[in-house]
Amino acid sequence: MPDAILKGKAFKFGDNISTDHIIPGKYAHLRSDLPELAKHVMEDADPTFAEKVKPGDFIIAGKNFGLGSSREHAALVIKMAGVSAILAKSVARIFFRNAINQGLTVLICETDKIDAGNEIEVNLTTGVVTNLTNGIKLTSGKIPKVMLDILGEGGLIPYIIKHGDFEL
Amino acid sequence: MGKTLSEKILSEKSGTDARVGDIVIARVDLTFVQDTTGPLTIRQFKEVKHGRLDNPKQTAIFLDHAIPSPNRQLSNDHRFLRRFAEETDCLIFEGGSGICHQLVAELFANPGDIIVGADSHTVTAGGLGAFATGMGSSDIAVVFALGKTWFRVPETFKISISGRFQKWVGAKDLALHLIGVLGADGATYKALEFNGDAVAGMSISQRLTVANMAVEAGAKVGIFPSDDVTRKYLAAQGRGNKYRPLRPDIDANYKRSLIIDASELAPMVAMPHAVDNVTPANMLAGTKIDQVFIGTCTNGRLEDLATAAAILKNKKRHPSVRLIVAPASQQVLTKAMRIGYIQVLVAAGAVILPPGCAACLGLHQGVLGDNEVCLSTANRNFKGRMGNPEASIYLASPATAAASAITGEITDPRKVA
């Protein structure tokens, strides 16, 4: 399981941030060169994100984050940028699985009370999100046990290597 | 309580009494990657200690997104994929064979199958009654190794379609209308199940178009019952023995029911930069365009080219519009040449691209310039999708695309044809 307490700064995005915003299809030629690909993370949503984000920071989004392509590179480059978790009102289906499979924490919560630059603390054990800047506490939704188990092993590949099969 | 199509297929493939909300492990009939998701999938597969494909004949690699390769990096990815196919004896479809989803429909998908691919438009095979959905590389790598995966049994929206389409109005307009009604996240995690008296009159080509776009409303699958139309298609594709009737139970439980009267639909367009930002084509009259793209897994089939050719026959593209056409598969291209659609399109000024994804995802073969506007028959118009965040993409049917290519602006095909 990732560290139980995560702390970092909020990078705020709106609704419907697609996989093309996260990592555009035009960079498909870099998909076998992940460090190079990762330089373009979130480029079409915020061209300055890649240089500003620091390990531990959070992506805070509106509804339907990660809609579009199945490219797991979208979750992968966000993880490579050091983002500790994505907090969104809702997350598209394939991206949700991909993020968990990459060991990247995704929490579903009401994100309107978080502004860009706010300091955020997430307690993974209780699911409570605290906005340290304004003191507001938020609760996050439950995710299926199978996904928690996969997240707990650091992703699907480590999970399968360890267990050899799905264990429900 | 009866079962939806999704509950029936997941019950059969998991050996359980699968009900909405259950998490099941189900056997997979076909799993695949394409050239931009395959390399990561295979590297992850190689990390899994089994290291051996569960079933090479149910595992496929399609080279379709970047063919012929535009640069050395993608050429090297293609080499990597070909080598893996040689090592494991899995199926591989060389560049020019066609778009993965079209080839899955032509060669593999059967009613009741479970198909998972490392491409979001895997949902397309729902047009043939398959439970088909896109997943990421990790999930597909594990299916490569184990031949199974986990699913949460989805709630289902029942979409009942009645009436007959007006001339020059069709499946794409229905799909865009439906996404406009549901919203881009309106069916997230849900199954869309299509039904109603209009379905029997819809060809497999049209069903594939509608199923293809289910994911644009967030759906896990978009699935049609199988019927005589399905049976005839499978027979024509040489696998009539794979047909089986598949219908939901009459007392199945639906989360939501929607009724669409096809006869009331007009040609629809999705405006930049969201697929659910839809409006009738005639509301956009006067909108100038620089490029028209006819093709993709949504609308690159023979019927689509037939429609475009019918409208463009003895006409020319507008001098300020580039017209590019990419047939969805070699079979489509071959038939379109034999019937003469390709000749009509070329005479109208079209550039014909090899069967594949072509301009759809901004890699090559039709990347847009700054401030340019494209009218495309694809399924996505996100900012930057066609390689340039400073460009705009409108989505429409092949009929609307062909009519607009003639006038140079977005045009209701009923005004031209």
HADDOCK unambig.tbl for C-alpha pairs under 7 A between the chains (distance, minus, plus):
assign (segid A and resid 20 and name CA) (segid B and resid 382 and name CA) 6.82 0.50 0.50
assign (segid A and resid 20 and name CA) (segid B and resid 384 and name CA) 6.62 0.50 0.50
assign (segid A and resid 20 and name CA) (segid B and resid 385 and name CA) 6.10 0.50 0.50
assign (segid A and resid 24 and name CA) (segid B and resid 384 and name CA) 6.79 0.50 0.50
assign (segid A and resid 24 and name CA) (segid B and resid 385 and name CA) 6.88 0.50 0.50
assign (segid A and resid 25 and name CA) (segid B and resid 361 and name CA) 5.60 0.50 0.50
assign (segid A and resid 25 and name CA) (segid B and resid 362 and name CA) 6.00 0.50 0.50
assign (segid A and resid 25 and name CA) (segid B and resid 363 and name CA) 6.41 0.50 0.50
assign (segid A and resid 25 and name CA) (segid B and resid 385 and name CA) 6.81 0.50 0.50
assign (segid A and resid 26 and name CA) (segid B and resid 361 and name CA) 6.97 0.50 0.50
assign (segid A and resid 26 and name CA) (segid B and resid 362 and name CA) 5.09 0.50 0.50
assign (segid A and resid 26 and name CA) (segid B and resid 363 and name CA) 4.56 0.50 0.50
assign (segid A and resid 26 and name CA) (segid B and resid 387 and name CA) 5.35 0.50 0.50
assign (segid A and resid 28 and name CA) (segid B and resid 36 and name CA) 6.16 0.50 0.50
assign (segid A and resid 29 and name CA) (segid B and resid 73 and name CA) 5.31 0.50 0.50
assign (segid A and resid 29 and name CA) (segid B and resid 74 and name CA) 5.19 0.50 0.50
assign (segid A and resid 44 and name CA) (segid B and resid 384 and name CA) 6.84 0.50 0.50
assign (segid A and resid 44 and name CA) (segid B and resid 389 and name CA) 6.62 0.50 0.50
assign (segid A and resid 64 and name CA) (segid B and resid 185 and name CA) 6.00 0.50 0.50
assign (segid A and resid 68 and name CA) (segid B and resid 120 and name CA) 6.92 0.50 0.50
assign (segid A and resid 69 and name CA) (segid B and resid 119 and name CA) 6.59 0.50 0.50
assign (segid A and resid 69 and name CA) (segid B and resid 120 and name CA) 5.25 0.50 0.50
assign (segid A and resid 70 and name CA) (segid B and resid 118 and name CA) 6.12 0.50 0.50
assign (segid A and resid 70 and name CA) (segid B and resid 119 and name CA) 5.10 0.50 0.50
assign (segid A and resid 70 and name CA) (segid B and resid 120 and name CA) 4.88 0.50 0.50
assign (segid A and resid 70 and name CA) (segid B and resid 134 and name CA) 6.34 0.50 0.50
assign (segid A and resid 70 and name CA) (segid B and resid 135 and name CA) 5.71 0.50 0.50
assign (segid A and resid 70 and name CA) (segid B and resid 136 and name CA) 5.11 0.50 0.50
assign (segid A and resid 71 and name CA) (segid B and resid 37 and name CA) 6.18 0.50 0.50
assign (segid A and resid 71 and name CA) (segid B and resid 136 and name CA) 5.94 0.50 0.50
assign (segid A and resid 72 and name CA) (segid B and resid 136 and name CA) 5.04 0.50 0.50
assign (segid A and resid 72 and name CA) (segid B and resid 137 and name CA) 5.87 0.50 0.50
assign (segid A and resid 92 and name CA) (segid B and resid 188 and name CA) 6.50 0.50 0.50
assign (segid A and resid 92 and name CA) (segid B and resid 218 and name CA) 6.42 0.50 0.50
assign (segid A and resid 93 and name CA) (segid B and resid 188 and name CA) 6.48 0.50 0.50
assign (segid A and resid 93 and name CA) (segid B and resid 189 and name CA) 5.90 0.50 0.50
assign (segid A and resid 93 and name CA) (segid B and resid 218 and name CA) 6.96 0.50 0.50
assign (segid A and resid 94 and name CA) (segid B and resid 134 and name CA) 6.97 0.50 0.50
assign (segid A and resid 94 and name CA) (segid B and resid 135 and name CA) 5.66 0.50 0.50
assign (segid A and resid 94 and name CA) (segid B and resid 136 and name CA) 6.69 0.50 0.50
assign (segid A and resid 98 and name CA) (segid B and resid 136 and name CA) 5.60 0.50 0.50
assign (segid A and resid 101 and name CA) (segid B and resid 138 and name CA) 6.33 0.50 0.50
assign (segid A and resid 156 and name CA) (segid B and resid 138 and name CA) 6.44 0.50 0.50
assign (segid A and resid 157 and name CA) (segid B and resid 44 and name CA) 6.95 0.50 0.50
assign (segid A and resid 157 and name CA) (segid B and resid 48 and name CA) 6.42 0.50 0.50
assign (segid A and resid 157 and name CA) (segid B and resid 138 and name CA) 6.49 0.50 0.50
assign (segid A and resid 160 and name CA) (segid B and resid 48 and name CA) 6.85 0.50 0.50
assign (segid A and resid 161 and name CA) (segid B and resid 48 and name CA) 5.50 0.50 0.50
assign (segid A and resid 161 and name CA) (segid B and resid 49 and name CA) 6.00 0.50 0.50
